[in-house]
Amino acid sequence: MARSSGAAGFWCLLFLLPLLGNGLVMVEGFTGTYGINYGRIADNIPGPEEVVLLLKKSKIKNVKIYDADHSVLKGFAGSGLELVVGLSNDYVKEINTSSDRALQWVKDNVQSWLPDTHITGIAVGNEVLGGADHELEEALFGAIKNVYKALVQLQLTDIVQISSPHSQAVFANSYPPSSCVFKDSILQYMKPILDFFSKIESPFSINVYPFLAYQSDPEHIDINYALFQPNPGVHDPKTNLNYDNMFDAEIDAAYAALEAAGYIGMEVEVTETGWASSGDEDETAATSQNARTYNYNLRKRLFKRKGTPRRPKTVIKAYIFALFNEDSKPGPGSERHYGLFKADGSISYDIGFSGLSTSHASSLLRSLKRSNSKICRREFGKDGKLGFVPLWDWYTEE
Ligand SMILES: *[C@@H]1O[C@H](CO)[C@@H](O)[C@H](O)[C@H]1NC(C)=O
């Protein structure tokens, strides 16, 4: 470089600059700090069009779903909402074995909906590592690679980010936060994924549930620590950092595990967090009051756009779990009561949102739906004739 003549160096730079420019474009799957999971394992929740109204009313822009359901992709078109779709565990094995299938999947479920539907990310698999299916664990990395290869082929890597959400089952120990490491049994699957994510600058995605941690050990955990309420806090003797809430501590535990495994620069993103408002008899912490406290304080915490004690400059982003109570979810009673909203669109408890069912827009939408079956509004056009105007233009206020 130093040997090259001035002129050659100049031209060289000119040619390099646009390339450098492109290389520096970082794809961001999550542009705000407060997103939400739109889980749909229910037979009584509002459809995508009403959900768009609810989300806009609640000023929530970042949304994550667990599949790539076409009614949702269609319903979100033109809404301005930013959507992360899921390649569900059911597909991970076949996507691992076939890059053609991966390409087809990305074409059908991502590319063909762009740009009207702002798909900003693909979550490949959900809580695969540390689960019971070892073949699925083995297949995850191959699936991630094939989906990424498809994005490269379709020139979508600057628009769509890949992630793969993990549960706490990937960690051997998370107390105190600085001592957290990945389980040995997980590392063989985790390492190649983290190597790859480091290269493509994808974050480490983790699901964080102080509710579950507290519920598993209520004798030793102060519920105020889990709920972001005033409490003595937890001191980490190794780092000398103080934690006044478990949410931050769990995120820093993930940072510690990443560092111990050699991934110092990787960002941690929360793909799920929430608190159940009701549950089985032994799920005593699943109350409406606790769920309200957690979600109210969490919302305040995320809106501060702050980092954690270990990473004060890295703003924490989280997708809340979940938008609605999902009546068809299996498992303990709590699983069906994570929603900020009930199935009818009304709020589960007050954390500052107003819900759908009482709103003017919603009742108007319902009556429109009844009368037209298409999501349109009847309006007199410039020609004086009565016509249909797509609802999208009508309520998009930006
Ligand atoms: C994943 O794909 C690779 C390459 O096709 C194959 O060798 C491997 O057996 C697959 N693993 C699973 C668990 O399907």
The ligand as an SDF file (V2000), in Angstrom:
LIG
                    3D

 14 14  0  0  0  0  0  0  0  0999 V2000
  -27.5210  -32.2040    7.7860 C   0  0  0  0  0  0  0  0  0  0  0  0
  -27.1010  -32.0570    6.4470 O   0  0  0  0  0  0  0  0  0  0  0  0
  -25.8750  -32.6860    6.1670 C   0  0  0  0  0  0  0  0  0  0  0  0
  -25.5030  -32.3030    4.7190 C   0  0  0  0  0  0  0  0  0  0  0  0
  -26.5010  -32.6960    3.8160 O   0  0  0  0  0  0  0  0  0  0  0  0
  -26.0010  -34.1920    6.3590 C   0  0  0  0  0  0  0  0  0  0  0  0
  -24.7730  -34.8180    6.1260 O   0  0  0  0  0  0  0  0  0  0  0  0
  -26.4440  -34.4510    7.7890 C   0  0  0  0  0  0  0  0  0  0  0  0
  -26.6870  -35.8320    7.9720 O   0  0  0  0  0  0  0  0  0  0  0  0
  -27.7030  -33.6590    8.1110 C   0  0  0  0  0  0  0  0  0  0  0  0
  -28.0230  -33.8270    9.5280 N   0  0  0  0  0  0  0  0  0  0  0  0
  -29.2480  -34.0800    9.9670 C   0  0  0  0  0  0  0  0  0  0  0  0
  -29.3640  -34.3340   11.4190 C   0  0  0  0  0  0  0  0  0  0  0  0
  -30.2130  -34.1390    9.2420 O   0  0  0  0  0  0  0  0  0  0  0  0
  1  2  1  0
  1 10  1  0
  2  3  1  0
  3  4  1  0
  3  6  1  0
  4  5  1  0
  6  7  1  0
  6  8  1  0
  8  9  1  0
  8 10  1  0
 10 11  1  0
 11 12  1  0
 12 13  1  0
 12 14  2  0
M  END
$$$$
